Amino acid sequence: MSMLVRPALVLLLTLGCAFAQDSAAPSLSQDQIRDLIRQTAANDMENDKRQRDYTYIQREEEHHLDGKGQVKSTETKTSEVLEIYGEQVERLIAKDDKPLPEKDARKEEEKIQKLIDKRKNESEEERNKREKKEEKDREQNRQFVREVADAYNFTFVGIESLSGRDAYVIDGEPRPGYEPHLKEAKILPKFRFRAWIDKDESQWKKLDIQCIDTVSFGLFLARVHKGSRIIIEQTRINDEVWLPQHIAVKIDVRLALLKNFDVEDDITYRDYKKFRTDTKIIPVGEVQPPQ
């Protein structure tokens, strides 16, 4: 998952369905839950680093809806995600589940080669500047995570089995009177969530997040409306890291005071392989169509 997606994943810490609590199950206090969420979020930041050691296939299916919620059109994009000089790069390999035409595939290869050449010729000063910026972004993400743990009142719902593993089920509701320290954290009170956290490894297994109030980005540039929802599921890979498995998004957004756009996005991730040992960048002609 990209560095843009990770903060969003943490943000997705905001939704709730309605489970019946098992009175026989153990309980967790507010402080215990906050500590658990901080630890889980720290583990997720480590997952982000380890994900860069992997290549994988990402398939995005986007549905555009009409005013009645019916699908007007569907578009799919399948990409191979690579790590090149510490940077994750997407190479588009199919549209609508059909391999790219040779001309478009060649453009994708040229994009990859251009990045490789840029990194090869990067000066030490340029590399240091880029790495400092990346570390600054990671620190901002860590600060945002710390705010998440303080922005909600939590309810321990119980323990549920997901994929054969026990997970704590926790609801988060915006805490009245919460005053964010970061500018980015001002949107937190506009979301609620339900989280499933793996009991043994303190890792996000599933997040179900719901927008409960209109969220504005920029000066009238975009508004995400109440009812928009994101569900994220992760899976354990190679007994060493938890990585994205499925993301489902339903969003009602208004762009630049224009008409509303209702979109459903379904993203799946598969074929995780250790980049340094299992894979290599191959020429266009050798790329196989998605299964």
N, C-alpha and C positions, 0 to 999 in steps of 0.2 A: 504494500500500500504506500502511496506517495506521501511526502511530508505534508501535503495539503489535506490528504485524507485522514491522517492520524489525528490532528486536532479535531477534525469533524467527528471522528470515531469517538473521541473523548466527549465531545459535545453531545453526541447521540445518547449520552448518558441522561436521557430525559423522556421517559414515557411510562405509561402504566396501563395494564389491563386490570383484572380483578380476581386474584387468587384467594381461595379460602385458606387461612393459616392453619397449619397442623399444630394443635395444642401440645402434642407429645414431642414435637421437634425442639431442639435447642434454640435459644434465642441469642441475639447479639445486641449489645447496647449501641447508642448513637456513636459513642467514641470508638467502639470496636469496629463499627461499620466504616467510619471515616478513615481509620487506620487501614482497614482492608482495601478501601477504594484507592487510597494513596499508594499502597503497595502494589495493587493490581495495575494502576496507571503507570507506575515506575517499571513494572515488568513489561508493559506494553511498549514503552519507549525502547526497552532492550530488544523486544521483538522487531521493532522498526529497523534497528541496526542489523539484526541477523537476517532480515528479509532481503537485504542487499546482497547476501551471499547466494540468493536463489534467482533462477529464471522461472517463469511460469506463463500460463496462458490466461488471458483475461477476456471474457466475452460479455459485452454490454448490449442489452436489449431494451430499446427505448420506445415506449408507447405514447403517442400524442392523443389526448382525449378531447372530445367535444364538450359542449355545455351540459350534456346529460350524463357525462362520465363514460361514454362509449368510445372505444378505440377508433380513431380516424386513420391513423397510419402507424406503421411499425418499422423500425430500422435497427439492424444489428451490426455491431463492429467487433471483430475479434483481433486481439493484439498479442504479440509476444512481448513480455516485459523483460528487459535485459539490464544488467549492471555494467556500466562502462566508466572506468576511472572513478568509481565511487558514486556515480550518478545513475539513477534509474531512468530508463528510456523505453518508451513504447514503440514497437514496430508493428504497424497495421499489417495484418496478413489476410484478412477476409472482410467482406461486406455482405450483409444479408446471407451469411453462411456460404458464400461463394468466394474462392480465391481471387485476389486482386488481379486485374488485367496486368500484363507484363509491364506496361508503361508506368502504372501506378506503383507496382512492386519495386521497380527500379528507383523511383523517387524516394521510397522508404529506405532503400539501401543507401542511397546517396546521403540521406539525412543522417543515418548512422555513421557513415564514413566521415562526414563533415565533422561530427562531434569527436570522433576518434582523432582526426587530424588536429582539431583544436586543442584537445587535451595533450596530445603528444608535443605540441609546440608551445604549450603554456609555460611562461616563465615562472621562476620561483616566487617572485613578487605577486604575480597573478594568482598562483595556486594558494599562497598564504591568504590573500584577500578573500578568495572564494571559500576557503575552509573556515575562516573567521566568521564570514556571513552565515555559513551553515551552522556553526556552533551557536551563533547568536539566535538563529531561528529555533534550534533545539532548546535553548534556555528559555525562550519565550513560551514554547510548548510546555516545558516543565512548570513554569509559573502559572500558566493557564490551568494545568492539572491540579495544582495546589488550591486554586480558587474553586474548582469544581467541588472538591471535598468539603468546602466551607459554605457553599451556596445553597445546600439542600438540607431539608429534614428527611431522615431516612426511616423506613419501616422494614423490619425483617419479616419477610413473608413465609419463609420456610426453606426446605431443601427439596430439589427436584432432580431427577435423573435425566441427563441429556447425553445421547450417544454412549450410554452405559457408564457415565461418570456423574457423581453427585455434584450439584452446583447450589450455592446459596442463591436464593431469589430475594432481591432487594428493590424496593420502590423508593424513588426520590421525588420529593415535591419541593418547589422553590421555597426557600426560607424567608418568611416575612422580615423586612428590614435589612436584608442583605445589601451591603454596600461594596461593590466590586472595586478592586485595586487596579485591575487592568482594563483598558478601554475595550478590549475584545470580550471581556467577561460580562459586559453589560447585557448581553443577550441571554445569559443563563436563566434569569427568572422567567423567560418566555417559553421554557421547555420543562417537561416532566419526563421521567423515564422509569423503566423496569430493567434491571440488570441481572443476568445469570453469571455468577462467578465460580469458576472451578474450585471445589472445596480443597483439593489436595495441592494445587499449584498456584492459587490466587491469580488466575488468568481470566480475562473476559471470554466467556463462551458465547454469550448473546446479549445484545442491547436492543431495546425496543423504545424508541424515542418519539415524542409527539410535541408538535408546536401548539401551545395553548394561547398564544397571542401573536399579533402581527409583528414580524421582524423586518426592520428596514436596514438596507445596506447602501451606504453612500447617500447623497442628497437626491432622493427620489429615483435612484438608479434601479433599485429592485426591492420588492416587498414580498416576503414569504408569508402566506396567510395561515391563520389558525386551522388546525386539522392536518397540516402536512406531517408526514411521518417517515421515519427511517428505521429499518430493522437490519442489524448487522450480526452475522454469525461467523465465528472463527473455528478453526480446527487445529489439532495437534499434528505437527509434521516432524517426522524423523525422531520422535521422542526428545526434541530439543527446543522447539519453538512453536508458538501459536500464530497462525497466519490467516488472513481472510479466506472465507469459503463462499460466502453469499452476502450480498447487500441488496435490499429491496427498498426503493424510495418512491414515495407518492408525494408530489409537491404541487402546490397551487401558488404560482408566483406571478407578480405583475411587474413588467419591465418598463422603466422610463415612462411611466404614466400611460402606457399603451394598454392593449387588451391583456387579459389574464391568459396564462399558459398553464394548462393542467397536464402534467407529465408523470408517467410511471416508468421507473428505471429498474431493471433487474440485472445485477452484475454477478457473474460467477467466476471463480478462480479454480484452476486445475493444473495438473502436471507440474507440480513444484519439483525442481531439481537443483541440486547444488551447482551453482554456476562454475565454480573453479575446478570441479572434478568431473561433472557429468555432461557439460554442454560446451558448445563453441559457437561463435557467430559463423553462419554458413551463407554461401552465395544464394542469390534469388532463385536460381533454377532448382536448388535442392530443397526449398521450403515446401513442406507438405501441407495440403489443405486440412482445415480443422475437421475433427471427427464428429 
